[in-house]
Every structure is written in structure tokens, then in C-alpha cells.
Amino acid sequence: MTLARTMRYEQHVIRGLLGIAITTGMLHELGIFPDSAVVTMSSNERKFIAPILVGDTLHLVIESAEFDGDRSERMGRLGRRFDALNQSDETGQSGRSDLLINRRGAE
């Protein structure tokens, strides 16, 4: 009997911080803002809703929550909310990640 079978989920679980690293990497690798992204400003409101298990196939659902461009003519903060879902469309983690982006046409 393996150790995982004696644990709560009877499988190996991806711990929360590794899930954060995976979802952050996925947000970057999507390439949605390759020429306009300046820096990730925050990663917060993180919720660990269900376990992410070894072998799960994850995908992200991303929503642009708001844009704040009042402070600069060149850049603004884009608020993004996301959910990390497994192959059964069950949410494992959710959170928010704000991104500083260049405005269109700004030099």
C-alpha cells in the first residue's frame, strides 16, 4: 500500500504553492499580452477550493475584471480573475492577478 492511499484523497495532491506556480505560469504562457505586458502587479484573493491531483489536466478561465488607467497616459492596471479547472471542469483554485500593461498607441 502506498502512502497516498492512506491519505484523505487517496492520491498524490499538488500542494497549494505548486498550484500557484502552475497557474501563474499558465497565465504567462497564454501569450495574451505579449507586447503590452509590463509586469505582474499582484496575485491575491487566492482560494484553494478543491485539491489538484497529480495527473490532472488543468485549464484556466480568465475574466478581465476592470481597467484602471487614470494615473498614466502610457500604462494601466488590468485586473484579471481566474479559475483553474481540472478535466472534469471542477475548480481547484481561483484568484486574482493584476497586470500592468501598456496602453494601445502609447509610446
N, C-alpha and C positions, 0 to 999 in steps of 0.2 A: 504494500500500500504506500503510495506516495504521500508526502506531507500535504500537498494541495487537497487531496481527498478528505483529509481530516479537518479542513478549514471550512469557514462559513459558506463559501461559494463553490466548494469542491473543485475549483480550478485555480490556476495562477492568475492573480489580479495585477493589472498595471496600476501602480501606486499613483496618487494624485499629482505629484510633481512631474512624473514622467508624462502623464496625460497633458499637463500644461505645456510641457516642452513639445509634445507631438502636435497639439492643436496650434501652438504658436508657429511652429514650422509649416504646418499646412496653410495657415493664413498667409505666410510669406510666399510659399511655393505656388499659390494660386496665380500669382503674377497679375492681379487685377490692377495694381497701381505701379507698374514697374518704372515708369518715367516720372511719376509725380510724387511718390512716397519719399518723405524726408526722414522720418524717424517714428518708431512706435512710442507713443507718449505714456501709455499705461496698459495694464492688464488687471482688471479688477472685477468685482461683483461675481467672482468665480464660485460656482456651485457644483458640488460633486453629487450628482443625482442618483446615479447607478454605477456599478463597477464597470470598468473597461477591462475585458479579459484578454489574455494572451490569445492571439488568433482572430480577434475581432477585426472586421473591416470597417474603418471609420470614414465618415464624410461630414463635411461642415455645411450648415445652413447659416448664411450670413445676412444680416439686415443692416442697412445704413440707418442709424438711429437719428442722427442730426448732424448739421454742419455749422460750425461757428467760425466765421471769417471776419468778425468785426474788428479784430486787433491789427490785422495786416492786410495790405493790398496784394501781397505776394503769396501768402500761405494761409491755411486754415486748419482747424481741427475737425476731423471726421470721426464721429462716434459710431462704432460698429458693435452690434450684438451678435453673438453666435451660439450655436448649439452643435455639439459633437454627437453624432448619431452613429449607432452601430448598424450592422447588416439587417437587423430587424426593425430599424427606424426607432429604436429606443434611445432616449437622450442619456448620455453618460455624464457629460459636463456641459455647463453653459457659462457664459460670462460676457465680458465687455472688453474691447480693446480699442483704444483711441489712437488715431494715426494723424500725424502732421503731414499735410500734403500741399504741394504747390498748386496754386490756382491756375486754371486754364488761361493761357495767353500771358502769364506773368513771366517777366524776365529777371 
